[in-house]
Amino acid sequence: MLIIDCPWCGKRPEIEFRYGGEAHIARPADPSALSDEEWAEFLYNRTNPKGLHAERWRHIHGCGRYFNAVRDTVSDFFVVTYKAGEQRPENLGPDVDGASIGGDK
């Protein structure tokens, strides 16, 4: 069983949490100004890396809050969790492709 460290409640079993998608996706300022292709890009296209990935999670059977986590998609290991709205931690080490999670891919 995975153990996830909620920034507010502490370490809990994975069954208390739900995945909320990729973290740090900014909503367009004026969605009505986007073309259908741009809107579809925002809604549906996300990265799917092999290695470290920043994700949103919700502690549904606890505090109910959203938070972000950096998880290794190969091992399912949660490298770090942090509150929503905070910057993604820098220099967490190389992912499997040799790039750092702190940099833009």
SEVEXDREN-411934 format. One record per residue (C-alpha): residue in one letter; x, y, z. Coordinates in nm, 3 decimals, decimal comma, padded with zeros to 5 digits. Layout:
 rest       u       v       w
    A       X       Y       Z
...
//
This chain:
 rest       u       v       w
    M  00,000  00,000  00,000
    L  00,121  00,350 -00,081
    I  00,154  00,602  00,199
    I  00,088  00,964  00,097
    D  00,198  01,255  00,315
    C -00,087  01,511  00,323
    P  00,064  01,857  00,392
    W -00,211  01,919  00,653
    C -00,289  01,577  00,804
    G  00,037  01,387  00,773
    K  00,099  01,037  00,638
    R -00,208  00,835  00,544
    P -00,286  00,528  00,327
    E -00,352  00,582 -00,041
    I -00,719  00,480 -00,014
    E -00,790  00,817  00,153
    F -00,683  01,011 -00,158
    R -00,796  01,070 -00,516
    Y -00,585  01,173 -00,812
    G -00,673  01,519 -00,948
    G -00,466  01,545 -01,265
    E -00,147  01,718 -01,362
    A -00,035  02,001 -01,133
    H  00,046  02,357 -01,232
    I -00,191  02,381 -01,529
    A -00,298  02,745 -01,566
    R -00,654  02,810 -01,683
    P -00,670  03,047 -01,982
    A -00,750  03,406 -01,879
    D -01,018  03,439 -02,151
    P -01,140  03,093 -02,257
    S -01,395  03,242 -02,500
    A -01,107  03,391 -02,702
    L -00,953  03,048 -02,769
    S -01,006  02,852 -03,086
    D -01,159  02,506 -03,062
    E -00,814  02,355 -03,110
    E -00,661  02,569 -02,831
    W -00,949  02,486 -02,595
    A -00,916  02,114 -02,671
    E -00,540  02,141 -02,606
    F -00,609  02,295 -02,263
    L -00,879  02,042 -02,170
    Y -00,731  01,716 -02,290
    N -00,359  01,725 -02,360
    R -00,129  01,662 -02,067
    T  00,222  01,533 -02,029
    N  00,265  01,166 -01,954
    P  00,628  01,136 -01,848
    K  00,820  00,831 -01,746
    G  00,978  00,946 -01,422
    L  00,907  01,243 -01,197
    H  00,570  01,408 -01,250
    A  00,394  01,693 -01,062
    E  00,032  01,598 -00,984
    R -00,271  01,727 -00,793
    W -00,422  01,506 -00,524
    R -00,720  01,546 -00,291
    H -00,744  01,405  00,061
    I -01,110  01,307  00,028
    H -01,132  01,094  00,345
    G -00,948  01,348  00,558
    C -00,924  01,725  00,537
    G -01,074  01,735  00,185
    R -00,804  01,971  00,060
    Y -00,616  01,962 -00,268
    F -00,238  01,950 -00,264
    N  00,040  01,883 -00,511
    A  00,284  01,595 -00,518
    V  00,586  01,496 -00,720
    R  00,559  01,124 -00,791
    D  00,785  00,888 -00,979
    T  00,557  00,725 -01,237
    V  00,790  00,426 -01,270
    S  00,799  00,325 -00,902
    D  00,488  00,513 -00,773
    F  00,713  00,664 -00,503
    F  00,596  01,005 -00,377
    V  00,911  01,219 -00,371
    V  00,751  01,523 -00,205
    T  00,408  01,673 -00,132
    Y  00,332  02,044 -00,094
    K  00,033  02,273 -00,056
    A -00,163  02,386 -00,362
    G -00,050  02,731 -00,470
    E  00,311  02,672 -00,370
    Q  00,584  02,649 -00,631
    R  00,704  02,308 -00,741
    P  01,019  02,224 -00,542
    E  01,342  02,262 -00,737
    N  01,634  02,021 -00,767
    L  01,463  01,699 -00,670
    G  01,714  01,502 -00,869
    P  01,718  01,362 -01,219
    D  01,427  01,167 -01,356
    V  01,477  00,860 -01,571
    D  01,549  01,071 -01,879
    G  01,819  01,271 -01,699
    A  01,618  01,596 -01,680
    S  01,542  01,769 -01,354
    I  01,181  01,805 -01,235
    G  01,251  02,167 -01,144
    G  01,312  02,264 -01,507
    D  01,058  02,299 -01,783
    K  01,034  02,009 -02,023
//
